[in-house]
Amino acid sequence: MIYPWLFPLITLVVGIVLNQKFNFSIHIFIPVLIFILSLSFKGLVRYIVLNIGILLLAFSVSYKEKINTFEIKTPSFFECKVVSFPTEYRTSKSFDCKVIFSDYQELKGKSIKVYSKEEDIYFLTRLAFFGKGKVEDGEVKVSTIKNFVIVDNSDNPLYSFFKLKDSLINNYGLHRLNNETFSVGTALIFGEKKYLDYGTYKPFLETGLAHLIAISGSHIAIIIFSLNLILFFFSERVRYLVLAFLLPFYTVFTGFGLPVVRAVFMALIFILSKLLYLKNNPLNILFFTAFVFLLINPDSLFSVSFQLSFMAVLGIILGIEVLKDYNNFVKLLGVSLFATLFTAPIVLYYFYNFSPITIIATPIASLPLYPLLTLSVFNIFTGFNLDFLVKFMDFFGLIFIEIVKFFSKLGFYYTGFSPSLWVIGLYFVVILGVLNLKIRAVEKVLISCFAFVVFLFLSKSDLRPKIYTIKTKVYPVVFVAKEGSCYLFTDFEYSKALNLLRKEGCKSSYLITEKPEKFSDDFILNFDKVITYTYQVNVDNILFKKWIEPYLLINGKEYFLKNDDRVIFLD
């Protein structure tokens, strides 16, 4: 089958990747002229010219004006408008904000990344604050310091939706079954993860089921099914029109998360094709959706959310195609398997962990989600005011959580994998090649699984004992991985350190610090033990002294550690 949007998508991706390295400024009228020029050609020549236009278009939309690197050391004034939906970042929120006025005139009109603990921050809210930060590699990062003011929300057309959402969450909290079901429920229904504590979230991480509490295509499908149930007395055409009207509002409701927007966009294309009596193909719709998203926001290509969302749907579509002649139960397991085969390399690359039990756990844990999300639609329409209906919904949430905990206790959780990009690329070439072979479905599944096992073998990182040093303004953060244990010597919260914890897959972990009061509870929960010291400390025959440059004595060998980013392998 021919997919018209596949090659334009590939061309666009190539252009975006190339522009990351070369950063060419190309005026939009050049690709437009090439598109017009292509009309004078026919056949293959026209297609080649069109793709040249798309390549240049990629350079045009992904070009970024470089900003000189500098630090904002003294509190400086910023007035800006929020241009992204705030997301949780450690103990604060992060969001993009377009500068209206600043002490730094070169930042006017630019988008900056803001970190703040303030509440009532919504998309399109106008803010004023004093902040500190830095400009590095063209990206501006600012943390709010004081005098934070919500300037205006009156011209925000979405403000009433956000307040309605807050009201529904509050009502849900009043009628909840318990705190666990409430925290998981708000993530599933509203896309709000701020109520999730680490203890509740950990089993989802250990089973590879964290994606189930992130609103995605499967959730949208269930919600569409639920709305169809509610609107059963209308004709099919009327139901499609109502869905086309309601679904965009749901994307706003859930914080405009990328997987939600992608899923809703694909659903709207499908609905439009039905209304216009057009033929549709799931893969073509997926490729077209990705093309549009990357055209609007080329940076999405480097987003983990975009990559996981795209590959998960690709795996599901191909899995359904391979197993089309089998019963629904086999299809359900097959879809879970192929979704895992297509997303696991990305999960391993970014998060250094993998749980093979997710293949079996996903379809089983998904079962209570169907009634949970169906009831959530009814609860939204009733304002979460009917106590029995909320508790009935939460009952299925409790079943969902207990299933995840059960699989978590089985212990099939592996860390320490770190695949290189060439291994990932080779793996996907093999998988896609196998799925295009004219062989039986069973053979395709078995060969794909074997390819995945080989991929895991090739992905295994070098597990020799090693010292990592992470550069800071004062002295380096020191991380030691030795004999299955991790030791972090630091007085700073560094996300890089948490990534190393996952990468090394240590069975025990220690946070060693002079100032434990500096760390948030969320950070400390990642470690088995916190050790406090003054001047020097000896833990498990690792002697650490904080000189001008840190000093380590391990197995009788001395290491004077410079303030830079590097790895030292131990003998």
C-alpha positions as CSV (number, residue, x, y, z in Angstrom):
1,M,0.0,0.0,0.0
2,I,1.2,3.5,-0.8
3,Y,1.2,6.1,2.0
4,P,1.3,9.6,0.4
5,W,2.3,11.3,3.6
6,L,5.2,9.0,4.5
7,F,7.9,10.6,2.3
8,P,6.9,14.2,3.0
9,L,7.1,13.3,6.7
10,I,10.6,11.8,6.3
11,T,11.7,14.8,4.3
12,L,10.4,17.2,7.0
13,V,12.2,15.2,9.8
14,V,15.5,15.2,7.8
15,G,15.2,19.0,7.4
16,I,14.5,19.6,11.1
17,V,17.5,17.3,12.1
18,L,19.8,19.0,9.6
19,N,18.8,22.5,10.8
20,Q,19.7,21.5,14.4
21,K,23.3,21.3,13.2
22,F,23.4,24.1,10.6
23,N,20.5,26.4,11.6
24,F,19.9,28.0,8.2
25,S,17.5,30.9,7.8
26,I,15.3,30.4,4.8
27,H,12.5,32.8,4.0
28,I,9.1,31.1,3.7
29,F,8.5,32.4,0.2
30,I,11.3,30.2,-1.2
31,P,9.5,26.9,-0.4
32,V,6.2,28.4,-1.5
33,L,7.8,29.3,-4.9
34,I,9.1,25.7,-5.2
35,F,5.7,24.3,-4.5
36,I,4.2,26.5,-7.2
37,L,7.0,25.5,-9.6
38,S,6.3,21.8,-8.9
39,L,2.9,22.3,-10.6
40,S,4.6,22.7,-14.0
41,F,6.0,19.2,-13.7
42,K,4.4,15.7,-13.7
43,G,5.0,12.3,-12.2
44,L,8.3,11.6,-10.3
45,V,9.8,15.0,-11.1
46,R,6.9,16.8,-9.4
47,Y,7.2,14.6,-6.3
48,I,11.0,15.3,-6.1
49,V,10.5,19.0,-6.4
50,L,7.7,19.0,-3.8
51,N,10.0,17.2,-1.4
52,I,12.8,19.7,-2.0
53,G,10.2,22.4,-1.1
54,I,9.3,20.5,2.1
55,L,13.0,20.2,3.0
56,L,13.5,23.9,2.7
57,L,10.2,24.5,4.6
58,A,11.7,22.5,7.5
59,F,14.7,24.9,7.5
60,S,12.3,27.8,7.5
61,V,10.0,26.7,10.4
62,S,12.8,25.3,12.6
63,Y,15.3,28.2,12.3
64,K,16.1,29.8,15.7
65,E,17.8,33.1,16.2
66,K,20.8,32.6,18.4
67,I,21.0,34.5,21.7
68,N,24.4,35.2,23.2
69,T,25.0,33.2,26.4
70,F,24.8,35.2,29.6
71,E,23.6,34.9,33.2
72,I,20.8,36.9,34.9
73,K,22.5,37.1,38.3
74,T,20.6,40.0,39.9
75,P,16.7,39.8,40.1
76,S,15.4,41.3,36.9
77,F,11.9,42.4,35.9
78,F,9.9,40.3,33.4
79,E,6.4,40.8,32.0
80,C,5.2,38.0,29.7
81,K,2.3,35.9,28.5
82,V,2.2,32.2,29.1
83,V,2.3,30.4,25.7
84,S,2.3,26.8,26.9
85,F,0.4,24.7,29.4
86,P,2.3,24.6,32.7
87,T,3.7,21.2,33.6
88,E,5.0,19.9,36.9
89,Y,8.7,20.1,37.3
90,R,10.1,18.6,40.6
91,T,8.5,20.9,43.3
92,S,7.5,23.7,40.9
93,K,5.9,24.4,37.5
94,S,7.6,25.0,34.2
95,F,6.0,26.8,31.3
96,D,7.0,28.9,28.2
97,C,6.3,32.6,28.5
98,K,6.6,35.2,25.6
99,V,8.3,38.3,26.9
100,I,6.4,41.6,26.6
101,F,8.8,43.7,28.6
102,S,12.1,43.0,30.4
103,D,15.2,44.6,31.8
104,Y,17.0,42.7,29.0
105,Q,15.7,44.3,25.8
106,E,17.2,41.6,23.6
107,L,14.7,39.1,25.2
108,K,11.6,41.2,24.1
109,G,9.3,39.1,21.9
110,K,11.3,35.9,22.8
111,S,9.9,32.8,24.5
112,I,11.5,32.0,27.8
113,K,11.3,28.9,30.1
114,V,10.0,29.9,33.5
115,Y,10.1,27.9,36.7
116,S,7.7,28.9,39.5
117,K,5.9,27.6,42.6
118,E,3.0,30.0,42.1
119,E,-0.5,28.7,41.6
120,D,-3.2,29.9,39.2
121,I,-0.9,29.9,36.2
122,Y,-2.8,29.1,33.1
123,F,-2.3,29.1,29.3
124,L,-2.4,32.7,28.0
125,T,-2.2,34.2,31.5
126,R,-0.2,37.5,31.7
127,L,2.5,37.6,34.4
128,A,4.9,40.0,36.0
129,F,7.8,39.0,38.3
130,F,11.4,39.4,39.2
131,G,13.6,36.4,38.3
132,K,17.1,35.0,37.9
133,G,18.4,32.6,35.3
134,K,20.7,32.1,32.4
135,V,20.7,32.0,28.6
136,E,22.5,28.9,27.2
137,D,22.5,27.5,23.7
138,G,19.9,30.0,22.7
139,E,17.5,28.8,25.4
140,V,16.4,31.2,28.2
141,K,15.7,29.7,31.6
142,V,14.3,31.9,34.4
143,S,13.3,31.1,38.0
144,T,10.8,33.5,39.7
145,I,12.2,35.2,42.8
146,K,9.7,37.7,44.2
147,N,6.8,40.1,43.5
148,F,5.0,37.5,41.4
149,V,1.8,39.1,40.1
150,I,-1.0,37.7,37.8
151,V,-1.4,40.8,35.7
152,D,-4.5,39.8,33.8
153,N,-6.7,36.9,32.9
154,S,-9.6,38.9,31.6
155,D,-8.5,38.5,27.9
156,N,-7.9,34.8,28.3
157,P,-10.7,33.0,26.4
158,L,-9.8,29.7,28.1
159,Y,-9.8,31.0,31.7
160,S,-13.4,29.9,32.4
161,F,-12.5,26.3,31.2
162,F,-9.5,26.2,33.6
163,K,-11.6,27.4,36.5
164,L,-14.3,24.8,35.7
165,K,-11.6,22.1,35.7
166,D,-10.4,23.3,39.1
167,S,-14.0,23.2,40.4
168,L,-14.5,19.6,39.1
169,I,-11.3,18.4,40.7
170,N,-12.3,20.0,44.0
171,N,-15.7,18.3,43.8
172,Y,-14.0,15.0,43.0
173,G,-11.8,15.4,46.1
174,L,-14.9,15.8,48.3
175,H,-16.4,12.6,47.1
176,R,-13.3,10.5,46.6
177,L,-12.9,6.9,47.8
178,N,-9.3,7.5,49.1
179,N,-6.3,9.6,48.3
180,E,-4.7,7.0,46.0
181,T,-7.8,6.7,43.7
182,F,-8.1,10.5,43.7
183,S,-4.5,11.1,42.7
184,V,-4.6,8.4,39.9
185,G,-8.1,9.5,38.9
186,T,-7.1,13.2,38.4
187,A,-4.1,12.1,36.3
188,L,-6.3,9.8,34.1
189,I,-9.3,12.2,33.7
190,F,-7.8,15.7,33.8
191,G,-4.1,15.1,33.0
192,E,-3.1,16.5,36.5
193,K,-0.2,14.7,38.0
194,K,0.5,17.1,40.9
195,Y,-1.5,14.9,43.3
196,L,0.6,11.8,42.5
197,D,3.1,11.0,45.2
198,Y,6.2,8.8,44.6
199,G,4.8,5.9,46.5
200,T,1.7,5.7,44.3
201,Y,3.6,6.3,41.1
202,K,6.5,3.9,41.8
203,P,4.6,0.6,40.9
204,F,3.6,2.2,37.6
205,L,7.3,2.9,36.8
206,E,8.4,-0.6,37.9
207,T,5.9,-2.3,35.7
208,G,6.3,-0.1,32.7
209,L,2.7,1.0,33.0
210,A,3.3,4.7,33.6
211,H,1.8,5.4,30.2
212,L,-1.6,4.1,31.4
213,I,-2.0,7.2,33.7
214,A,-1.0,9.6,30.9
215,I,-3.9,10.6,28.7
216,S,-3.3,9.2,25.3
217,G,-5.0,7.6,22.3
218,S,-6.5,4.7,24.1
219,H,-8.1,7.0,26.7
220,I,-9.6,9.2,23.9
221,A,-10.9,6.1,22.2
222,I,-12.7,5.0,25.4
223,I,-14.1,8.5,25.9
224,I,-15.4,8.6,22.3
225,F,-17.0,5.2,23.0
226,S,-18.6,6.6,26.2
227,L,-20.0,9.7,24.4
228,N,-21.4,7.4,21.8
229,L,-23.3,5.5,24.5
230,I,-24.6,8.8,26.0
231,L,-25.8,10.0,22.5
232,F,-27.1,6.6,21.3
233,F,-30.6,8.0,20.5
234,F,-29.0,10.3,17.8
235,S,-28.1,9.3,14.3
236,E,-24.5,8.4,13.5
237,R,-23.9,11.6,11.6
238,V,-25.2,13.8,14.5
239,R,-23.0,11.8,16.9
240,Y,-19.9,12.5,14.8
241,L,-20.8,16.2,14.7
242,V,-21.2,16.3,18.5
243,L,-17.8,14.5,18.9
244,A,-16.1,16.9,16.5
245,F,-17.4,19.8,18.7
246,L,-16.6,18.3,22.1
247,L,-13.2,16.7,21.6
248,P,-11.3,20.0,21.1
249,F,-12.7,21.3,24.4
250,Y,-11.4,18.1,26.1
251,T,-7.8,18.9,24.9
252,V,-8.1,22.2,26.7
253,F,-9.6,20.6,29.7
254,T,-6.6,18.2,30.0
255,G,-3.9,20.7,29.6
256,F,-3.2,20.4,25.9
257,G,-0.8,17.5,26.4
258,L,0.9,16.4,23.2
259,P,-0.5,12.8,23.3
260,V,-4.0,14.2,23.8
261,V,-3.8,16.7,21.0
262,R,-2.3,14.1,18.7
263,A,-5.1,11.6,19.6
264,V,-7.8,14.1,19.2
265,F,-6.4,15.4,15.9
266,M,-6.3,11.9,14.5
267,A,-9.9,11.3,15.8
268,L,-11.1,14.5,14.1
269,I,-9.5,13.5,10.8
270,F,-11.2,10.1,11.0
271,I,-14.6,11.8,11.9
272,L,-14.1,14.3,9.0
273,S,-13.5,11.4,6.6
274,K,-16.7,9.7,7.8
275,L,-18.7,12.9,7.4
276,L,-17.4,13.5,3.9
277,Y,-17.6,9.8,2.9
278,L,-13.8,9.6,2.2
279,K,-11.6,6.6,2.4
280,N,-9.1,6.6,5.3
281,N,-6.1,4.6,6.3
282,P,-4.8,4.7,9.9
283,L,-1.1,4.9,8.9
284,N,-1.8,7.7,6.5
285,I,-3.7,9.6,9.2
286,L,-0.8,9.0,11.6
287,F,1.8,10.3,9.1
288,F,-0.3,13.3,8.2
289,T,-0.8,14.1,12.0
290,A,3.0,13.9,12.6
291,F,3.7,16.1,9.6
292,V,1.3,18.8,10.8
293,F,2.6,18.7,14.4
294,L,6.2,19.0,13.3
295,L,5.3,21.8,10.9
296,I,3.7,23.8,13.7
297,N,6.3,22.9,16.3
298,P,9.5,21.4,14.9
299,D,11.0,21.0,18.4
300,S,8.4,18.3,19.1
301,L,10.6,15.9,17.1
302,F,13.1,16.0,20.1
303,S,10.3,15.6,22.7
304,V,10.1,12.3,24.5
305,S,6.3,12.6,24.6
306,F,6.1,13.0,20.8
307,Q,8.4,10.1,20.1
308,L,6.7,7.7,22.5
309,S,3.2,8.8,21.4
310,F,4.0,8.4,17.7
311,M,5.8,5.1,18.0
312,A,3.1,3.6,20.3
313,V,0.4,4.3,17.8
314,L,2.6,3.1,14.9
315,G,3.2,-0.2,16.8
316,I,-0.6,-0.6,17.6
317,I,-1.6,0.0,14.0
318,L,1.0,-2.4,12.6
319,G,0.1,-5.0,15.3
320,I,-3.6,-4.9,14.4
321,E,-2.6,-5.3,10.7
322,V,-0.4,-8.3,11.4
323,L,-3.0,-10.1,13.6
324,K,-6.1,-9.1,11.7
325,D,-7.2,-12.7,11.1
326,Y,-7.1,-13.6,14.8
327,N,-9.7,-13.3,17.6
328,N,-10.0,-10.2,19.8
329,F,-8.1,-11.6,22.8
330,V,-5.0,-12.4,20.6
331,K,-5.3,-9.0,19.0
332,L,-5.4,-7.4,22.5
333,L,-2.2,-9.2,23.6
334,G,-0.6,-8.6,20.2
335,V,-1.3,-4.8,20.3
336,S,0.3,-4.7,23.8
337,L,3.3,-6.6,22.5
338,F,3.9,-4.4,19.4
339,A,3.3,-1.2,21.4
340,T,6.1,-2.4,23.7
341,L,8.4,-3.4,20.9
342,F,8.1,0.1,19.3
343,T,8.4,2.1,22.5
344,A,10.8,0.1,24.7
345,P,13.9,1.4,22.8
346,I,12.9,5.0,23.4
347,V,12.1,4.3,27.1
348,L,15.5,2.6,27.4
349,Y,17.3,5.5,25.7
350,Y,15.9,8.2,27.9
351,F,15.1,6.4,31.2
352,Y,17.5,3.4,31.3
353,N,14.9,0.9,32.4
354,F,12.6,-1.8,31.1
355,S,10.0,-4.1,32.4
356,P,9.1,-7.1,30.2
357,I,6.0,-7.8,32.3
358,T,4.4,-4.7,30.7
359,I,3.5,-6.9,27.7
360,I,1.1,-9.0,29.8
361,A,0.3,-6.3,32.4
362,T,-0.9,-3.7,30.0
363,P,-4.0,-5.5,28.6
364,I,-5.0,-6.8,32.1
365,A,-4.5,-3.4,33.8
366,S,-6.4,-1.7,31.0
367,L,-9.6,-3.7,31.7
368,P,-10.8,-1.6,34.7
369,L,-10.0,1.6,32.8
370,Y,-12.9,1.1,30.4
371,P,-15.6,1.4,33.1
372,L,-13.5,4.0,35.0
373,L,-13.2,6.4,32.1
374,T,-16.8,5.7,30.9
375,L,-18.1,6.7,34.4
376,S,-15.7,9.7,34.4
377,V,-17.6,11.1,31.4
378,F,-20.9,10.8,33.3
379,N,-19.3,12.4,36.3
380,I,-18.0,15.4,34.3
381,F,-21.6,16.0,33.1
382,T,-22.9,15.8,36.7
383,G,-20.1,18.0,38.0
384,F,-18.7,15.2,40.2
385,N,-21.6,16.0,42.6
386,L,-23.2,12.5,42.8
387,D,-21.4,10.8,45.6
388,F,-22.4,7.2,44.7
389,L,-21.3,7.7,41.0
390,V,-17.9,9.1,42.0
391,K,-17.3,6.3,44.5
392,F,-18.4,3.7,41.9
393,M,-15.9,5.2,39.4
394,D,-13.2,5.2,42.1
395,F,-13.9,1.5,42.8
396,F,-12.6,0.6,39.4
397,G,-9.7,2.9,40.0
398,L,-8.9,0.9,43.1
399,I,-8.9,-2.3,41.1
400,F,-6.6,-0.7,38.6
401,I,-4.1,0.3,41.2
402,E,-4.2,-3.1,42.9
403,I,-3.5,-4.9,39.6
404,V,-0.5,-2.6,39.0
405,K,0.8,-3.2,42.6
406,F,0.4,-7.0,42.0
407,F,2.6,-7.0,38.9
408,S,5.1,-4.6,40.6
409,K,5.6,-7.2,43.4
410,L,6.6,-9.8,40.9
411,G,9.9,-7.9,40.4
412,F,10.4,-8.1,36.6
413,Y,12.1,-4.7,36.5
414,Y,15.5,-4.2,34.8
415,T,17.7,-1.1,34.8
416,G,21.1,-0.2,33.4
417,F,20.4,-0.4,29.7
418,S,21.7,2.3,27.6
419,P,21.3,1.7,23.8
420,S,23.2,3.8,21.3
421,L,21.4,5.6,18.5
422,W,22.8,3.3,15.8
423,V,21.6,0.2,17.7
424,I,18.1,1.7,18.0
425,G,18.1,2.7,14.2
426,L,19.3,-0.8,13.2
427,Y,16.6,-2.4,15.4
428,F,13.7,-0.4,13.8
429,V,15.1,-1.2,10.3
430,V,15.0,-4.9,11.2
431,I,11.5,-4.8,12.8
432,L,9.9,-2.8,9.9
433,G,11.6,-5.2,7.4
434,V,10.3,-8.3,9.2
435,L,6.7,-6.9,9.2
436,N,6.9,-6.3,5.5
437,L,8.0,-9.9,4.7
438,K,5.4,-12.2,3.1
439,I,5.4,-14.7,5.9
440,R,2.9,-16.0,8.5
441,A,1.8,-13.7,11.3
442,V,3.2,-16.1,14.0
443,E,6.6,-16.0,12.2
444,K,6.6,-12.2,12.2
445,V,5.8,-12.1,15.9
446,L,8.5,-14.6,16.8
447,I,11.2,-13.0,14.6
448,S,10.3,-9.5,16.0
449,C,10.6,-10.8,19.6
450,F,14.0,-12.4,18.8
451,A,15.2,-9.1,17.3
452,F,14.1,-7.4,20.5
453,V,16.1,-9.9,22.6
454,V,19.2,-9.2,20.4
455,F,18.5,-5.5,20.8
456,L,18.5,-5.8,24.6
457,F,21.8,-7.7,24.5
458,L,23.4,-5.0,22.3
459,S,22.0,-2.3,24.5
460,K,23.5,-3.4,27.8
461,S,25.7,-0.7,29.1
462,D,29.2,-1.1,30.4
463,L,28.6,-2.0,34.1
464,R,32.2,-1.6,35.3
465,P,32.6,0.4,38.5
466,K,32.9,4.1,37.6
467,I,33.0,7.6,39.0
468,Y,30.8,10.3,37.3
469,T,31.5,14.0,37.9
470,I,28.9,16.6,37.1
471,K,30.1,20.1,36.7
472,T,28.7,22.9,38.9
473,K,29.6,26.5,39.8
474,V,31.3,25.5,43.0
475,Y,32.6,21.9,43.1
476,P,31.4,18.9,41.2
477,V,28.6,16.6,42.1
478,V,30.2,13.2,42.5
479,F,28.5,9.9,41.7
480,V,30.1,6.5,42.3
481,A,28.6,3.3,40.9
482,K,30.3,0.3,42.5
483,E,29.3,-3.4,43.0
484,G,25.6,-2.8,42.5
485,S,25.4,0.2,44.8
486,C,25.2,4.0,44.0
487,Y,26.7,6.8,46.1
488,L,25.9,10.4,45.4
489,F,28.0,13.0,47.1
490,T,26.4,16.4,46.7
491,D,24.7,19.4,48.3
492,F,22.6,20.2,45.2
493,E,19.5,18.6,43.6
494,Y,20.6,17.5,40.1
495,S,18.3,15.7,37.7
496,K,21.4,14.3,36.0
497,A,22.1,12.3,39.2
498,L,18.7,10.7,39.1
499,N,19.2,9.8,35.5
500,L,22.4,8.0,36.6
501,L,20.6,6.2,39.3
502,R,18.3,4.7,36.6
503,K,21.1,4.1,34.1
504,E,23.3,2.2,36.5
505,G,20.4,0.1,37.9
506,C,21.9,0.0,41.4
507,K,20.3,-2.3,44.0
508,S,21.0,0.2,46.8
509,S,21.5,3.9,46.7
510,Y,22.9,6.5,49.1
511,L,22.6,10.3,49.2
512,I,25.7,11.6,51.1
513,T,25.6,15.3,52.0
514,E,26.5,18.0,54.5
515,K,23.2,19.7,54.1
516,P,20.2,17.3,53.9
517,E,17.8,20.1,54.6
518,K,18.5,21.5,51.1
519,F,16.8,18.6,49.4
520,S,13.1,18.2,48.6
521,D,11.2,15.1,49.8
522,D,10.7,14.1,46.1
523,F,14.4,14.0,45.6
524,I,15.3,12.1,48.8
525,L,12.6,9.4,48.1
526,N,14.9,8.2,45.2
527,F,17.5,7.0,47.7
528,D,17.5,4.1,50.2
529,K,19.5,6.0,52.8
530,V,20.7,9.6,53.5
531,I,24.1,9.9,55.2
532,T,25.1,13.2,56.7
533,Y,28.8,14.2,57.1
534,T,31.1,17.1,58.0
535,Y,34.3,17.6,56.1
536,Q,34.8,13.9,55.2
537,V,33.0,10.6,55.2
538,N,33.9,6.9,54.8
539,V,31.0,4.7,53.5
540,D,31.5,1.1,52.3
541,N,35.3,1.7,52.0
542,I,34.8,4.8,49.9
543,L,36.6,7.7,51.6
544,F,35.3,11.1,50.5
545,K,36.9,14.5,51.4
546,K,35.7,17.8,50.2
547,W,38.8,19.8,49.4
548,I,38.9,22.6,46.9
549,E,38.5,19.7,44.5
550,P,36.8,16.6,45.9
551,Y,39.0,13.7,46.8
552,L,38.1,10.0,46.7
553,L,40.0,7.0,48.1
554,I,38.6,3.7,46.6
555,N,40.4,0.3,46.9
556,G,43.6,2.1,48.0
557,K,43.6,4.3,44.9
558,E,43.3,8.1,45.1
559,Y,41.1,10.2,42.8
560,F,41.4,14.0,42.7
561,L,38.2,15.1,40.8
562,K,38.2,18.1,38.6
563,N,35.1,20.3,38.2
564,D,34.0,19.0,34.8
565,D,31.6,16.5,33.2
566,R,33.4,13.1,32.8
567,V,33.5,9.4,33.7
568,I,36.4,7.6,35.3
569,F,36.4,3.8,35.2
570,L,37.7,2.1,38.3
571,D,40.2,-0.7,38.2
